């Protein structure tokens, strides 16, 4: 591939990414990226469970299912029709007890599905479990001493590129969200959310988990 062809290809990828993105304000100068066709990810705390939710607006299902996350005894993923749209709601409930479980941090380190390095991670890998559920092939849940993350497969219509953005919770930077394009085989595109769980975040989680 000559330099002109490469430049054209990169320009097309950039324009494709630009067309997918808008930013939603959290107040002040902080804003989260919004992907066209997907509402989320949103994060909330329900007692001692961290809830990560997103609505996939162009996917319609007739019924819902709940799946246990492998190796995470108190956590699950639920797929159901969204009550406020024609899309599909994905809810990921992660127990703080699981997040603080040192044994889960000892799982085999894994990269992105398909083998590409995790963006923003020094060695490109974090201990993880990989699994598939109906309509979502090659999901991953990552947990290291300082990082928790989830990878949700999604067809973004872009090839090769990985674009990462700061992710905020109530004006405070909490991690990054990345839009992962197809790999060289035209597969393994999706949304990667990586959250910082060290320092004050871990102290807060321990305090809440102890309460319940």
Backbone as CSV, one residue per row, in Angstrom:
resi,resn,N_x,N_y,N_z,CA_x,CA_y,CA_z,C_x,C_y,C_z
1,UNK,0.865,-1.197,0.000,0.000,0.000,0.000,0.891,1.234,0.000
2,UNK,0.695,2.139,-1.004,1.531,3.333,-1.069,1.049,4.378,-0.073
3,UNK,1.822,5.445,0.079,1.544,6.461,1.102,0.203,7.143,0.865
4,UNK,-0.135,7.407,-0.404,-1.399,8.098,-0.704,-2.588,7.217,-0.332
5,UNK,-2.514,5.919,-0.667,-3.606,4.998,-0.341,-3.764,4.863,1.159
6,UNK,-2.623,4.803,1.871,-2.670,4.690,3.330,-3.303,5.928,3.946
7,UNK,-2.942,7.109,3.416,-3.505,8.356,3.931,-5.011,8.405,3.692
8,UNK,-5.455,7.978,2.511,-6.889,7.955,2.206,-7.621,7.012,3.149
9,UNK,-7.022,5.847,3.408,-7.660,4.866,4.287,-7.793,5.421,5.694
10,UNK,-6.709,6.069,6.190,-6.756,6.639,7.532,-7.767,7.778,7.609
11,UNK,-7.885,8.552,6.540,-8.847,9.652,6.517,-10.273,9.116,6.570
12,UNK,-10.537,8.025,5.857,-11.867,7.418,5.868,-12.202,6.869,7.241
13,UNK,-11.216,6.243,7.898,-11.438,5.719,9.250,-11.759,6.863,10.206
14,UNK,-10.986,7.964,10.099,-11.216,9.120,10.970,-12.612,9.696,10.757
15,UNK,-13.029,9.833,9.494,-14.352,10.382,9.204,-15.455,9.450,9.684
16,UNK,-15.215,8.131,9.590,-16.195,7.170,10.074,-16.357,7.297,11.585
17,UNK,-15.233,7.434,12.296,-15.287,7.612,13.740,-15.998,8.910,14.103
18,UNK,-15.667,9.976,13.390,-16.256,11.283,13.673,-17.768,11.249,13.508
19,UNK,-18.228,10.507,12.502,-19.659,10.417,12.267,-20.393,9.647,13.343
20,UNK,-19.681,8.780,14.072,-20.299,7.972,15.110,-20.433,8.705,16.431
21,UNK,-19.652,9.774,16.620,-19.475,10.323,17.956,-20.151,11.662,18.171
22,UNK,-20.706,11.804,19.380,-21.043,13.106,19.949,-20.621,13.029,21.399
23,UNK,-20.693,14.147,22.123,-20.284,14.150,23.513,-21.429,14.633,24.386
24,UNK,-21.635,13.934,25.497,-22.679,14.333,26.444,-22.031,14.956,27.654
25,UNK,-22.506,16.107,28.052,-21.898,16.848,29.150,-22.287,16.274,30.494
26,UNK,-21.322,16.216,31.406,-21.575,15.813,32.779,-21.523,17.038,33.682
27,UNK,-21.459,18.217,33.059,-21.292,19.438,33.845,-19.848,19.874,33.789
28,UNK,-19.587,21.171,33.894,-18.214,21.648,33.834,-17.622,21.352,32.472
29,UNK,-16.333,21.007,32.441,-15.656,20.713,31.189,-15.622,19.226,30.877
30,UNK,-16.153,18.394,31.747,-16.100,16.951,31.547,-17.286,16.488,30.718
31,UNK,-17.030,15.611,29.774,-18.103,15.072,28.948,-17.756,13.663,28.528
32,UNK,-18.771,12.837,28.358,-18.584,11.459,27.918,-18.943,11.324,26.454
33,UNK,-18.197,10.501,25.767,-18.477,10.255,24.364,-19.792,9.500,24.244
34,UNK,-20.571,9.826,23.215,-21.806,9.100,22.935,-21.716,8.502,21.550
35,UNK,-21.922,7.193,21.476,-21.861,6.487,20.210,-23.247,6.436,19.581
36,UNK,-23.330,6.780,18.319,-24.608,6.742,17.620,-25.192,5.330,17.667
37,UNK,-26.443,5.218,18.109,-27.106,3.918,18.165,-26.980,3.212,19.494
38,UNK,-26.174,3.786,20.421,-25.994,3.169,21.733,-26.132,4.240,22.808
39,UNK,-26.988,3.990,23.774,-27.163,4.896,24.910,-26.397,4.306,26.088
40,UNK,-25.271,4.903,26.417,-24.438,4.380,27.499,-22.996,4.246,27.053
41,UNK,-22.183,3.613,27.881,-22.525,2.962,29.148,-22.788,3.955,30.289
42,UNK,-23.742,3.574,31.156,-24.054,4.330,32.362,-23.705,3.472,33.580
43,UNK,-23.246,4.115,34.648,-22.843,3.388,35.851,-23.607,3.922,37.059
44,UNK,-24.099,3.001,37.865,-24.756,3.363,39.117,-24.419,2.312,40.162
45,UNK,-24.729,2.623,41.415,-24.466,1.703,42.515,-25.787,1.322,43.161
46,UNK,-26.086,0.024,43.209,-27.297,-0.482,43.834,-26.878,-1.359,45.015
47,UNK,-26.977,-0.786,46.207,-26.472,-1.438,47.422,-24.997,-1.783,47.207
48,UNK,-24.640,-3.078,47.221,-23.228,-3.426,47.053,-22.944,-4.010,45.662
49,UNK,-23.698,-3.534,44.676,-23.498,-3.983,43.291,-23.297,-2.781,42.374
50,UNK,-22.269,-2.862,41.543,-22.057,-1.837,40.532,-22.831,-2.242,39.284
51,UNK,-23.700,-1.334,38.814,-24.526,-1.611,37.645,-23.985,-0.833,36.447
52,UNK,-23.685,-1.547,35.378,-23.257,-0.943,34.119,-24.346,-1.247,33.102
53,UNK,-24.919,-0.217,32.511,-26.029,-0.447,31.586,-25.832,0.314,30.287
54,UNK,-26.375,-0.247,29.218,-26.388,0.423,27.920,-27.565,-0.092,27.116
55,UNK,-28.110,0.772,26.272,-29.200,0.398,25.383,-28.666,0.355,23.961
56,UNK,-28.830,-0.799,23.316,-28.448,-0.945,21.912,-29.710,-0.684,21.099
57,UNK,-29.769,0.472,20.479,-31.031,0.969,19.926,-31.467,0.240,18.664
58,UNK,-30.521,-0.353,17.926,-30.885,-1.006,16.671,-30.995,-2.522,16.805
59,UNK,-31.094,-3.040,18.028,-31.273,-4.474,18.255,-32.586,-4.693,19.004
60,UNK,-33.446,-5.507,18.435,-34.746,-5.769,19.053,-34.863,-7.255,19.373
61,UNK,-35.180,-7.576,20.624,-35.401,-8.960,21.035,-36.791,-9.076,21.661
62,UNK,-37.314,-10.305,21.691,-38.672,-10.526,22.174,-38.736,-10.849,23.662
63,UNK,-37.653,-11.371,24.215,-37.647,-11.750,25.627,-36.275,-11.555,26.234
64,UNK,-36.197,-11.644,27.559,-34.942,-11.396,28.246,-34.349,-12.646,28.868
65,UNK,-33.040,-12.598,29.109,-32.326,-13.691,29.760,-31.270,-13.113,30.696
66,UNK,-30.997,-13.849,31.771,-29.945,-13.458,32.706,-28.873,-14.557,32.702
67,UNK,-27.604,-14.138,32.612,-26.486,-15.069,32.559,-25.526,-14.778,33.714
68,UNK,-25.086,-15.833,34.385,-24.040,-15.662,35.395,-22.713,-15.386,34.696
69,UNK,-21.905,-14.496,35.265,-20.571,-14.242,34.721,-19.633,-15.337,35.244
70,UNK,-18.964,-16.069,34.354,-18.069,-17.138,34.816,-17.022,-16.626,35.809
71,UNK,-16.800,-17.407,36.862,-15.790,-17.119,37.898,-16.231,-16.035,38.872
72,UNK,-17.287,-15.281,38.534,-17.791,-14.206,39.402,-19.078,-14.711,40.070
73,UNK,-18.990,-15.282,41.253,-20.146,-15.984,41.844,-21.350,-15.106,42.157
74,UNK,-21.141,-13.801,42.298,-22.235,-12.925,42.717,-22.626,-11.904,41.646
75,UNK,-22.200,-12.128,40.412,-22.393,-11.138,39.352,-23.088,-11.765,38.147
76,UNK,-23.739,-10.918,37.358,-24.483,-11.449,36.211,-24.621,-10.388,35.120
77,UNK,-25.031,-10.854,33.934,-25.376,-9.994,32.806,-26.810,-10.305,32.418
78,UNK,-27.604,-9.268,32.214,-28.998,-9.456,31.828,-29.271,-8.732,30.519
79,UNK,-29.905,-9.444,29.585,-30.306,-8.876,28.304,-31.824,-8.877,28.262
80,UNK,-32.431,-7.726,27.971,-33.886,-7.644,27.977,-34.353,-6.546,27.027
81,UNK,-35.611,-6.614,26.581,-36.148,-5.504,25.778,-36.158,-4.219,26.614
82,UNK,-35.765,-3.120,26.007,-35.780,-1.838,26.709,-37.209,-1.311,26.771
83,UNK,-37.646,-0.907,27.966,-39.026,-0.462,28.150,-39.297,0.901,27.515
84,UNK,-38.256,1.690,27.263,-38.451,3.055,26.775,-38.113,3.230,25.295
85,UNK,-37.770,2.128,24.624,-37.455,2.215,23.200,-37.680,0.831,22.580
86,UNK,-37.390,0.725,21.290,-37.474,-0.575,20.616,-36.158,-1.345,20.685
87,UNK,-35.205,-0.806,21.439,-33.884,-1.422,21.514,-33.771,-2.488,22.586
88,UNK,-32.524,-2.872,22.842,-32.213,-3.917,23.813,-31.373,-3.345,24.936
89,UNK,-31.776,-3.626,26.162,-31.048,-3.169,27.348,-30.094,-4.255,27.827
90,UNK,-28.827,-3.910,27.944,-27.845,-4.797,28.566,-27.479,-4.222,29.925
91,UNK,-27.670,-5.022,30.966,-27.317,-4.616,32.327,-26.283,-5.591,32.872
92,UNK,-25.175,-5.050,33.343,-24.109,-5.861,33.928,-24.038,-5.521,35.407
93,UNK,-24.357,-6.479,36.253,-24.331,-6.282,37.702,-23.089,-6.966,38.260
94,UNK,-22.203,-6.175,38.834,-20.946,-6.708,39.365,-20.908,-6.471,40.869
95,UNK,-20.862,-7.548,41.623,-20.808,-7.445,43.079,-19.477,-6.846,43.518
96,UNK,-19.526,-5.949,44.503,-18.283,-5.389,45.034,-17.451,-6.475,45.703
97,UNK,-18.099,-7.511,46.240,-17.345,-8.641,46.807,-16.492,-9.308,45.739
98,UNK,-17.040,-9.440,44.524,-16.270,-10.021,43.423,-15.141,-9.082,42.990
99,UNK,-15.441,-7.782,42.928,-14.422,-6.812,42.525,-13.228,-6.803,43.472
100,UNK,-13.477,-7.116,44.731,-12.416,-7.088,45.740,-11.804,-8.462,45.977
101,UNK,-12.202,-9.440,45.169,-11.719,-10.813,45.335,-10.324,-10.962,44.717
102,UNK,-9.327,-11.186,45.550,-7.943,-11.304,45.071,-7.765,-12.517,44.157
103,UNK,-8.574,-13.574,44.333,-8.450,-14.759,43.483,-8.783,-14.440,42.030
104,UNK,-9.773,-13.561,41.809,-10.138,-13.190,40.442,-9.032,-12.381,39.771
105,UNK,-8.256,-11.671,40.568,-7.138,-10.907,40.015,-5.985,-11.826,39.609
106,UNK,-6.092,-13.111,39.975,-5.063,-14.075,39.618,-5.401,-14.901,38.388
107,UNK,-6.499,-14.572,37.692,-6.842,-15.271,36.463,-5.802,-14.980,35.382
108,UNK,-5.797,-15.790,34.327,-4.839,-15.591,33.241,-5.050,-14.224,32.583
109,UNK,-3.986,-13.452,32.410,-4.124,-12.152,31.730,-4.568,-12.342,30.283
110,UNK,-5.458,-11.465,29.829,-5.957,-11.540,28.463,-5.966,-10.155,27.828
111,UNK,-5.839,-10.155,26.520,-5.910,-8.914,25.743,-7.337,-8.753,25.231
112,UNK,-7.530,-7.909,24.243,-8.829,-7.807,23.598,-9.166,-9.116,22.894
113,UNK,-10.428,-9.454,22.726,-10.778,-10.604,21.903,-10.109,-10.510,20.533
114,UNK,-9.485,-11.586,20.106,-8.748,-11.569,18.845,-7.274,-11.300,19.000
115,UNK,-6.829,-10.827,20.192,-5.401,-10.722,20.463,-4.795,-9.342,20.459
116,UNK,-5.535,-8.300,20.091,-4.954,-6.953,20.137,-4.786,-6.491,21.581
117,UNK,-3.773,-5.647,21.802,-3.485,-5.155,23.158,-4.610,-4.258,23.663
118,UNK,-4.854,-4.324,24.960,-5.811,-3.410,25.577,-5.253,-1.991,25.535
119,UNK,-6.000,-1.022,25.042,-5.495,0.355,24.977,-5.339,0.957,26.364
120,UNK,-4.234,1.684,26.553,-4.009,2.372,27.818,-3.476,1.493,28.933
121,UNK,-3.197,0.227,28.631,-2.684,-0.714,29.635,-1.235,-1.036,29.284
122,UNK,-0.341,-0.910,30.264,1.098,-0.990,30.009,1.493,-2.245,29.243
123,UNK,1.077,-3.421,29.727,1.472,-4.652,29.031,0.389,-5.172,28.093
124,UNK,-0.711,-4.419,27.955,-1.757,-4.785,27.006,-2.681,-5.895,27.448
125,UNK,-2.515,-6.375,28.687,-3.341,-7.476,29.177,-3.742,-7.245,30.630
126,UNK,-4.898,-7.803,31.013,-5.392,-7.779,32.388,-6.025,-9.144,32.660
127,UNK,-5.915,-9.675,33.886,-6.614,-10.928,34.193,-8.087,-10.832,33.821
128,UNK,-8.612,-11.899,33.168,-9.961,-11.775,32.616,-10.631,-13.127,32.446
129,UNK,-11.952,-13.074,32.262,-12.726,-14.216,31.785,-13.361,-13.808,30.466
130,UNK,-13.331,-14.729,29.497,-13.945,-14.483,28.201,-15.070,-15.493,28.002
131,UNK,-16.183,-15.054,27.425,-17.333,-15.934,27.262,-18.247,-15.355,26.182
132,UNK,-19.217,-16.140,25.782,-20.187,-15.696,24.783,-21.594,-15.974,25.289
133,UNK,-22.521,-15.072,24.966,-23.926,-15.274,25.251,-24.703,-14.998,23.966
134,UNK,-25.982,-15.283,23.977,-26.784,-15.107,22.775,-26.716,-13.663,22.275
135,UNK,-26.409,-13.527,20.991,-26.291,-12.227,20.302,-25.008,-11.465,20.627
136,UNK,-24.201,-11.964,21.561,-22.962,-11.271,21.930,-21.825,-12.297,22.029
137,UNK,-21.041,-12.397,20.959,-19.957,-13.374,20.890,-18.637,-12.727,21.315
138,UNK,-17.912,-13.395,22.194,-16.602,-12.917,22.673,-16.705,-11.684,23.573
139,UNK,-17.440,-11.806,24.660,-17.419,-10.786,25.699,-16.252,-11.064,26.629
140,UNK,-15.789,-10.044,27.343,-14.721,-10.219,28.329,-14.988,-9.335,29.534
141,UNK,-14.644,-9.860,30.710,-14.676,-9.082,31.946,-13.268,-9.109,32.524
142,UNK,-12.687,-7.937,32.764,-11.300,-7.808,33.204,-11.247,-7.322,34.653
143,UNK,-10.290,-7.854,35.400,-10.106,-7.387,36.776,-8.639,-7.518,37.181
144,UNK,-7.991,-6.375,37.386,-6.628,-6.334,37.901,-6.619,-5.617,39.237
145,UNK,-5.460,-5.480,39.860,-5.372,-4.796,41.156,-5.870,-3.349,41.114
146,UNK,-5.785,-2.706,39.945,-6.156,-1.284,39.854,-7.177,-0.977,38.766
147,UNK,-7.571,-1.988,37.980,-8.453,-1.747,36.838,-9.539,-2.810,36.764
148,UNK,-10.771,-2.356,36.511,-11.864,-3.263,36.177,-12.386,-2.863,34.808
149,UNK,-12.750,-3.847,33.998,-13.232,-3.506,32.671,-14.172,-4.538,32.083
150,UNK,-14.937,-4.102,31.090,-15.815,-4.996,30.336,-15.675,-4.672,28.850
151,UNK,-15.725,-5.724,28.031,-15.737,-5.556,26.585,-17.054,-6.112,26.071
152,UNK,-17.819,-5.261,25.377,-19.116,-5.650,24.830,-19.018,-5.635,23.307
153,UNK,-19.205,-6.784,22.657,-19.140,-6.809,21.192,-20.206,-5.929,20.571
154,UNK,-19.833,-5.192,19.535,-20.780,-4.326,18.825,-20.217,-4.018,17.447
155,UNK,-21.062,-4.028,16.452,-20.634,-3.694,15.097,-20.637,-2.182,14.951
156,UNK,-19.449,-1.594,14.910,-19.325,-0.140,14.841,-19.148,0.382,13.419
157,UNK,-18.967,-0.548,12.480,-18.819,-0.132,11.090,-17.487,0.508,10.763
158,UNK,-16.461,0.243,11.569,-15.127,0.778,11.295,-14.121,-0.366,11.333
159,UNK,-13.031,-0.215,10.600,-12.007,-1.257,10.524,-10.692,-0.753,11.097
160,UNK,-10.084,-1.579,11.944,-8.713,-1.341,12.366,-8.518,-0.381,13.510
161,UNK,-9.250,0.716,13.547,-8.975,1.781,14.510,-9.480,1.426,15.909
162,UNK,-8.775,1.964,16.915,-9.224,1.936,18.297,-9.122,3.364,18.828
163,UNK,-10.255,3.942,19.205,-10.274,5.318,19.706,-10.696,5.307,21.165
164,UNK,-9.886,5.928,22.041,-10.146,5.924,23.480,-10.440,7.338,23.980
165,UNK,-11.359,7.418,24.942,-11.787,8.704,25.488,-11.908,8.601,27.004
166,UNK,-11.701,9.714,27.681,-11.876,9.738,29.134,-13.339,9.469,29.476
167,UNK,-13.536,8.724,30.578,-14.893,8.433,31.039,-15.082,9.061,32.408
168,UNK,-16.198,9.776,32.577,-16.464,10.518,33.811,-17.682,9.978,34.539
169,UNK,-17.619,10.011,35.866,-18.774,9.768,36.724,-18.919,10.994,37.616
170,UNK,-20.027,11.722,37.437,-20.287,12.938,38.232,-19.096,13.902,38.222
171,UNK,-18.631,14.245,37.037,-17.545,15.214,36.835,-16.161,14.704,37.224
172,UNK,-16.078,13.479,37.749,-14.781,12.927,38.149,-14.351,11.872,37.143
173,UNK,-13.112,11.987,36.672,-12.631,10.986,35.722,-12.547,9.634,36.422
174,UNK,-13.183,8.635,35.810,-13.245,7.306,36.427,-12.553,6.241,35.594
175,UNK,-12.146,6.569,34.373,-11.501,5.572,33.518,-11.533,6.002,32.075
176,UNK,-11.620,5.024,31.176,-11.682,5.308,29.746,-12.732,4.420,29.083
177,UNK,-13.289,4.924,27.993,-14.151,4.108,27.136,-13.529,4.137,25.745
178,UNK,-13.423,2.953,25.139,-12.772,2.837,23.833,-13.719,2.225,22.812
179,UNK,-13.680,2.778,21.617,-14.411,2.219,20.489,-13.427,1.385,19.687
180,UNK,-13.667,0.095,19.640,-12.732,-0.853,19.037,-13.279,-1.306,17.688
181,UNK,-12.572,-0.953,16.618,-12.993,-1.357,15.287,-12.653,-2.807,14.995
182,UNK,-13.091,-3.299,13.855,-12.795,-4.666,13.450,-11.299,-4.908,13.363
183,UNK,-10.875,-6.143,13.661,-9.467,-6.501,13.506,-9.181,-6.879,12.055
184,UNK,-8.003,-7.428,11.809,-7.596,-7.753,10.434,-8.501,-8.803,9.797
185,UNK,-9.182,-9.599,10.617,-10.105,-10.620,10.112,-11.535,-10.107,9.984
186,UNK,-11.716,-8.801,10.227,-13.052,-8.230,10.143,-13.950,-8.609,11.306
187,UNK,-13.345,-8.909,12.464,-14.096,-9.376,13.631,-13.683,-8.596,14.881
188,UNK,-14.354,-8.936,15.994,-13.962,-8.478,17.339,-14.024,-6.968,17.542
189,UNK,-15.024,-6.336,16.943,-15.293,-4.915,17.221,-16.168,-4.816,18.462
190,UNK,-16.114,-3.673,19.130,-16.967,-3.507,20.298,-16.615,-2.272,21.114
191,UNK,-17.175,-2.230,22.308,-16.991,-1.115,23.235,-16.257,-1.636,24.465
192,UNK,-15.171,-0.977,24.833,-14.364,-1.367,25.985,-14.432,-0.271,27.040
193,UNK,-14.897,-0.630,28.227,-14.932,0.299,29.355,-13.934,-0.172,30.399
194,UNK,-12.964,0.680,30.722,-11.970,0.373,31.753,-12.104,1.396,32.869
195,UNK,-12.275,0.917,34.109,-12.478,1.791,35.258,-11.314,1.694,36.230
196,UNK,-10.937,2.830,36.763,-9.879,2.923,37.768,-10.468,2.525,39.125
197,UNK,-9.937,1.464,39.748,-10.473,1.030,41.048,-9.408,1.082,42.137
198,UNK,-8.413,1.928,41.955,-7.380,2.028,42.994,-7.664,3.230,43.899
199,UNK,-6.875,3.353,44.956,-6.939,4.536,45.821,-8.296,4.750,46.458
200,UNK,-8.833,5.957,46.283,-10.088,6.324,46.946,-11.254,5.484,46.474
201,UNK,-11.226,5.048,45.183,-12.315,4.226,44.678,-12.340,2.878,45.403
202,UNK,-11.171,2.273,45.597,-11.133,0.973,46.276,-11.532,1.106,47.740
203,UNK,-11.102,2.180,48.382,-11.493,2.409,49.779,-13.006,2.541,49.902
204,UNK,-13.598,3.259,48.959,-15.047,3.440,48.997,-15.763,2.113,48.772
205,UNK,-15.251,1.302,47.832,-15.876,0.012,47.566,-15.809,-0.898,48.784
206,UNK,-14.672,-0.912,49.460,-14.526,-1.743,50.656,-15.503,-1.303,51.741
207,UNK,-15.669,0.004,51.886,-16.576,0.533,52.908,-18.016,0.133,52.611
208,UNK,-18.422,0.235,51.348,-19.790,-0.117,50.966,-20.014,-1.620,51.081
209,UNK,-19.046,-2.421,50.611,-19.177,-3.881,50.679,-19.305,-4.349,52.124
210,UNK,-18.564,-3.711,53.026,-18.615,-4.066,54.445,-19.984,-3.747,55.037
211,UNK,-20.610,-2.686,54.544,-21.926,-2.263,55.044,-22.989,-3.310,54.750
212,UNK,-22.864,-3.990,53.600,-23.876,-4.965,53.204,-23.408,-6.405,53.435
